[in-house]
Amino acid sequence: MPQQSTPAGLNDNHRRRIFATCKHLDKMLTSIEAMVSAPPPDEGGALFHHHEQSLSPEARAEVSAWVRQFREVMRSMLARHRIALPPPVDDQRFAVASLLGFMDLDTEELRPEHMKGYGVLDPTAAADLDAIVTEFQGHIQALAARLPSRD
């Protein structure tokens, strides 16, 4: 079967390569967005920042605007060459619920009975760890309970 070409003469193989490259570029754009939109730890942002926030608010806004423009250029080029964007495949509610489940498991591993392999815990530290885990899990369960049911 012959490969179909777009008006610009791109065949299916060309379009698949363009699709893969644009998908990869979009992932990098998402990383850039996350870097410039993340609040600092003292404003509720991630505690373990990898990047120092060295851009001014104006520069961060400029980077965000550039990302939107770049995506629009990609979207236009993909449409021009009849390269379809697939619909999302993952359910956001399910993804959040899954991550909360893993957070709950990771948090449980901080209980004193699981920490014995790291050395002896005095009773005060053990009680503190239990309280911390209980508090963490309470927060995790509260958000899990607020997620809409899957209908």
trRosetta pair geometry for C-beta under 8 A, 3 or more apart (Angstrom, degrees):
i j d omega theta_ij theta_ji phi_ij phi_ji
3 11 4.1 47 128 -163 134 116
3 12 4.8 -125 -152 10 109 100
3 13 7.0 -35 -139 -5 159 88
4 11 7.0 139 76 -142 35 65
4 12 6.5 71 48 -49 73 95
5 9 5.3 -15 -177 -144 131 34
5 10 6.1 142 -154 64 74 33
5 11 5.3 -44 -91 -82 76 63
6 9 6.9 -47 66 22 69 18
6 10 4.6 5 27 48 110 92
6 15 7.1 118 -30 -72 121 119
6 80 7.8 85 170 132 141 64
6 81 4.7 -45 -105 -151 176 66
6 82 5.4 -178 -109 25 110 107
8 80 7.4 49 -22 138 129 103
8 81 6.2 -54 32 -102 124 92
10 14 3.9 -128 -162 94 91 139
10 15 5.5 112 136 -55 119 81
10 18 7.3 -4 -165 -13 150 140
10 81 5.5 5 45 -153 146 120
11 14 5.2 103 50 8 60 102
11 15 7.2 -122 106 -3 33 92
12 15 5.6 -58 -146 39 33 110
12 16 6.3 35 155 -22 67 103
13 16 5.8 -50 -146 33 31 111
13 17 6.5 29 155 -16 63 105
14 17 5.9 -60 -154 37 30 109
14 18 6.3 28 151 -17 67 108
15 18 5.6 -52 -144 39 34 112
15 19 6.1 40 153 -24 65 104
15 81 6.1 -176 -109 142 98 116
15 82 7.4 -41 -122 83 144 76
15 83 5.0 -172 -164 -92 101 104
16 19 5.5 -51 -147 34 30 116
16 20 6.4 30 154 -19 64 105
17 20 5.8 -52 -147 36 31 110
17 21 6.4 29 155 -17 64 107
18 21 5.8 -57 -148 39 30 110
18 22 6.2 27 156 -17 66 109
18 77 7.8 -129 -180 134 130 112
18 78 7.4 172 133 -102 115 75
18 81 6.7 6 89 91 163 156
18 83 6.0 -111 94 -80 117 163
19 22 5.9 -60 -147 39 26 108
19 23 6.2 29 155 -22 64 108
19 78 7.4 87 -99 -127 70 111
19 83 5.3 -160 -75 -171 95 126
20 23 5.7 -53 -147 34 29 114
20 24 6.5 28 154 -17 63 106
21 24 5.7 -56 -151 38 32 110
21 25 6.2 33 151 -19 66 106
22 25 5.4 -50 -143 38 34 114
22 26 6.2 39 154 -24 65 104
22 74 5.1 140 -143 -164 113 121
22 77 7.9 -170 -91 82 136 116
22 78 6.2 91 -146 -71 178 119
22 83 7.7 119 24 119 149 145
23 26 5.7 -52 -149 33 29 113
23 27 6.8 33 150 -20 61 100
24 27 5.7 -50 -154 30 35 112
24 28 6.8 31 150 -14 65 102
25 28 5.7 -57 -154 37 36 110
25 29 6.3 38 148 -21 68 104
25 70 7.9 -127 157 150 120 120
25 74 6.7 -174 92 -96 135 147
26 29 5.4 -49 -145 35 36 115
26 30 6.4 42 151 -23 64 100
26 71 7.0 77 -114 -113 90 97
26 74 7.1 -165 -68 113 96 166
27 30 5.5 -49 -151 32 33 115
27 31 6.8 35 148 -19 63 100
28 31 5.5 -49 -153 33 38 113
28 32 6.5 40 148 -19 66 101
29 32 5.5 -50 -149 35 36 113
29 33 6.3 41 150 -21 66 102
29 67 5.0 136 -164 -150 102 102
29 70 6.4 -162 -105 88 133 128
29 71 6.3 144 157 -65 167 100
30 33 5.5 -49 -148 34 33 115
30 34 6.4 35 152 -21 64 104
31 34 5.7 -52 -149 34 32 112
31 35 6.5 35 152 -21 64 104
32 35 5.7 -55 -152 33 32 113
32 36 6.4 10 161 -4 67 110
32 63 6.5 -134 164 166 110 116
32 67 5.8 -178 94 -88 122 127
33 36 6.4 -70 -145 45 26 95
33 37 5.7 1 168 -2 67 122
33 64 6.5 81 -123 -117 77 80
33 67 5.6 158 -70 158 93 172
34 37 6.4 -68 -130 47 21 97
34 38 6.0 36 167 -45 62 108
35 38 6.4 -51 -148 10 19 113
35 51 5.5 15 -144 46 107 156
36 55 6.4 -30 -123 67 93 149
36 60 4.1 165 -173 -148 101 89
36 63 4.8 -167 -87 83 166 133
36 64 5.8 -150 104 -55 134 88
37 60 7.2 147 -73 175 45 119
37 64 6.7 86 -66 -90 100 124
38 45 5.0 95 166 -148 84 126
38 46 6.2 -27 -167 9 130 104
38 49 7.3 155 124 -116 139 102
38 53 7.8 -138 83 -86 91 113
39 43 4.1 -108 169 95 121 112
39 44 5.6 27 88 66 141 78
39 45 3.7 -162 84 -55 68 107
40 43 5.1 75 58 19 75 102
40 45 5.1 164 96 30 8 135
40 49 7.2 -29 -138 -58 61 152
40 53 5.6 -90 -79 -1 102 149
41 44 7.9 170 -169 39 30 8
41 45 5.3 -85 -72 71 34 86
41 46 6.7 -65 -86 88 80 40
41 47 5.3 79 -126 -116 119 45
41 49 6.3 -116 -40 -23 101 113
42 45 8.0 -2 34 30 38 93
45 49 7.0 37 123 -74 120 111
46 49 5.6 131 87 -73 101 66
49 52 7.4 105 127 -83 126 33
49 53 7.5 -56 -172 -33 154 89
51 54 7.9 -98 164 6 91 91
55 59 4.0 -127 -170 93 97 122
55 60 4.9 126 114 -58 123 80
55 63 6.9 -13 -171 -11 163 136
56 59 4.6 96 50 7 77 101
56 60 7.0 -139 93 -5 40 86
57 60 5.6 -53 -146 36 32 113
57 61 6.4 35 154 -20 65 104
58 61 5.7 -53 -150 35 31 111
58 62 6.4 33 150 -20 64 105
59 62 5.4 -51 -148 35 35 115
59 63 6.4 37 152 -20 66 102
60 63 5.7 -50 -148 35 33 112
60 64 6.4 35 152 -19 64 105
61 64 5.6 -53 -148 36 33 113
61 65 6.4 34 153 -19 65 104
62 65 5.7 -52 -148 36 31 111
62 66 6.4 34 152 -21 64 105
63 66 5.6 -54 -149 34 32 114
63 67 6.5 37 151 -23 65 101
64 67 5.7 -49 -151 30 33 114
64 68 6.7 32 152 -17 63 102
65 68 5.8 -53 -153 35 35 111
65 69 6.4 33 150 -18 66 106
66 69 5.6 -56 -149 38 33 112
66 70 6.2 35 153 -22 68 105
67 70 5.8 -53 -146 35 29 111
67 71 6.4 30 155 -18 63 106
68 71 5.8 -56 -150 37 30 111
68 72 6.5 31 152 -21 64 105
69 72 5.6 -54 -151 33 33 112
69 73 6.6 35 151 -20 65 101
70 73 5.7 -51 -153 33 34 112
70 74 6.5 33 149 -16 65 104
71 74 5.5 -53 -149 38 36 112
71 75 6.1 39 152 -23 68 105
72 75 5.5 -48 -143 35 33 114
72 76 6.3 35 155 -20 64 105
73 76 5.9 -55 -149 36 28 112
73 77 6.4 26 154 -17 64 108
74 77 5.8 -59 -147 39 30 110
74 78 6.1 30 156 -19 67 108
75 78 5.9 -56 -147 37 27 110
75 79 6.4 26 155 -17 63 108
75 85 7.7 -23 -125 -44 81 138
76 79 5.9 -57 -148 38 28 109
76 80 6.2 32 154 -23 64 108
77 80 5.6 -52 -146 33 30 115
77 81 6.5 6 161 1 64 110
78 81 6.4 -72 -149 50 27 94
78 83 4.2 -93 -159 72 79 105
78 84 7.8 158 160 -63 108 8
78 85 6.6 65 135 -52 150 91
79 82 7.5 29 -174 -78 33 32
79 83 7.6 -87 -56 48 21 69
86 89 7.2 1 136 -44 121 101
90 94 7.1 -131 180 71 79 110
90 95 5.4 58 155 -57 122 123
91 94 4.0 65 82 13 108 113
91 95 6.6 177 87 -15 54 84
91 150 7.6 48 158 -120 156 112
92 95 5.6 -55 -145 36 32 112
92 96 6.3 30 158 -17 67 104
93 96 6.0 -55 -149 37 29 108
93 97 6.2 28 153 -17 64 109
93 147 5.4 131 -155 -177 95 114
93 148 6.1 -78 -114 59 144 85
93 150 6.5 176 101 -82 137 86
94 97 5.6 -56 -145 40 31 112
94 98 6.2 34 155 -23 65 105
94 150 7.1 50 -68 -90 93 131
95 98 5.7 -52 -147 34 29 112
95 99 6.5 27 155 -15 63 105
96 99 5.9 -56 -149 38 31 109
96 100 6.3 33 152 -20 65 106
96 143 7.9 -109 161 146 115 115
96 147 6.2 176 93 -104 123 133
97 100 5.6 -54 -148 36 31 113
97 101 6.5 38 151 -23 63 102
97 144 6.3 90 -127 -133 77 88
97 147 5.8 -147 -71 81 98 174
98 101 5.6 -52 -154 31 33 115
98 102 6.7 29 151 -14 65 102
99 102 5.7 -53 -150 38 37 109
99 103 6.3 41 150 -22 67 104
100 103 5.4 -50 -145 35 34 115
100 104 6.4 41 152 -24 64 102
100 140 5.3 149 -164 -169 92 94
100 143 6.2 -154 -109 89 138 111
100 144 4.9 171 134 -75 155 101
101 104 5.6 -51 -151 31 31 114
101 105 6.6 29 151 -15 63 104
101 144 8.0 95 -59 -105 66 135
102 105 5.6 -53 -149 37 36 111
102 106 6.2 35 154 -18 68 106
103 106 5.7 -54 -144 39 31 110
103 107 6.1 32 156 -21 65 109
103 136 7.9 -136 156 162 99 108
103 140 5.3 -170 102 -116 118 132
104 107 5.8 -56 -146 37 27 112
104 108 6.4 34 153 -26 62 104
104 137 5.9 75 -133 -124 84 89
104 140 5.1 174 -75 128 86 155
104 141 7.5 79 -100 -59 124 78
105 108 5.6 -51 -150 28 31 115
105 109 7.0 38 151 -25 61 100
106 109 5.8 -50 -163 22 35 116
106 110 7.9 37 144 -22 59 96
107 110 5.9 -49 -171 18 46 113
107 133 5.5 142 158 -141 92 78
107 136 4.5 -160 -144 112 140 136
107 137 5.7 178 108 -64 142 82
107 140 6.9 -154 6 -20 153 147
108 111 6.0 -21 -176 -12 54 113
108 114 7.2 94 134 -15 68 155
108 133 6.6 91 -107 -162 35 126
108 137 7.3 64 -68 -78 76 127
109 114 4.9 -132 -158 137 51 155
110 114 7.0 7 7 71 6 121
110 115 6.8 27 -163 -59 41 116
110 129 5.8 -148 148 -167 89 102
110 132 6.7 -70 124 95 137 115
110 133 5.2 -178 79 -80 103 107
110 136 7.9 63 46 28 140 152
111 114 5.2 78 63 14 79 104
111 115 7.1 -158 94 -11 36 97
111 129 6.4 136 -136 134 29 109
111 130 6.2 52 -137 -98 80 68
111 133 5.3 -19 -74 -26 76 172
112 115 5.5 -66 -140 38 34 111
112 116 7.3 64 160 -53 64 78
112 121 5.4 -131 -141 69 102 158
112 125 7.8 126 -103 111 110 78
112 126 3.8 38 -99 -143 148 93
112 129 5.2 132 -58 75 79 134
112 130 6.3 -35 -10 -52 106 92
113 116 6.6 -17 -164 -22 34 111
114 117 7.9 -39 167 15 47 101
115 118 5.2 -51 -175 33 73 116
115 121 6.0 61 100 -46 121 135
115 129 6.6 -78 -4 -161 152 168
116 120 7.9 18 -144 -101 67 40
116 121 7.4 -91 -94 1 55 104
121 125 4.8 -129 -167 89 92 115
121 126 4.6 114 126 -64 126 90
121 129 7.2 -46 -156 1 151 140
122 125 5.1 87 56 13 75 103
122 126 7.0 -143 94 -8 35 92
123 126 5.5 -55 -142 38 32 115
123 127 6.2 33 159 -20 67 105
124 127 5.9 -54 -149 36 29 109
124 128 6.4 30 151 -19 63 107
125 128 5.5 -54 -148 37 33 114
125 129 6.3 36 153 -20 66 103
126 129 5.8 -51 -148 34 31 111
126 130 6.5 32 152 -18 63 104
127 130 5.7 -52 -150 36 32 113
127 131 6.4 33 152 -19 65 106
128 131 5.7 -56 -149 37 32 111
128 132 6.3 33 153 -21 66 105
129 132 5.6 -53 -146 35 32 112
129 133 6.3 31 157 -17 66 105
130 133 5.9 -56 -147 37 29 109
130 134 6.3 29 155 -19 64 109
131 134 5.7 -55 -147 38 30 113
131 135 6.3 30 154 -19 64 106
132 135 5.8 -57 -150 37 29 110
132 136 6.2 29 154 -18 66 106
133 136 5.7 -52 -144 38 31 111
133 137 6.0 25 159 -14 66 110
134 137 6.0 -58 -143 42 26 107
134 138 6.3 34 153 -26 62 106
135 138 5.6 -52 -150 30 30 116
135 139 6.8 29 154 -16 63 101
136 139 5.9 -59 -158 35 32 108
136 140 6.4 28 149 -17 67 108
137 140 5.4 -51 -143 39 38 114
137 141 6.0 36 158 -18 69 107
138 141 5.9 -56 -142 40 27 107
138 142 6.3 33 155 -26 62 106
139 142 5.7 -53 -148 30 30 114
139 143 6.8 23 157 -12 63 102
140 143 6.3 -60 -157 37 30 104
140 144 6.3 29 149 -19 66 110
141 144 5.4 -53 -143 38 35 115
141 145 6.2 38 156 -23 67 105
142 145 5.9 -55 -150 34 28 111
142 146 6.7 23 152 -17 61 108
143 146 5.6 -60 -151 36 37 111
143 147 7.0 51 151 -38 66 91
144 147 6.0 -39 -160 6 36 114
148 151 7.8 -56 150 -6 105 99
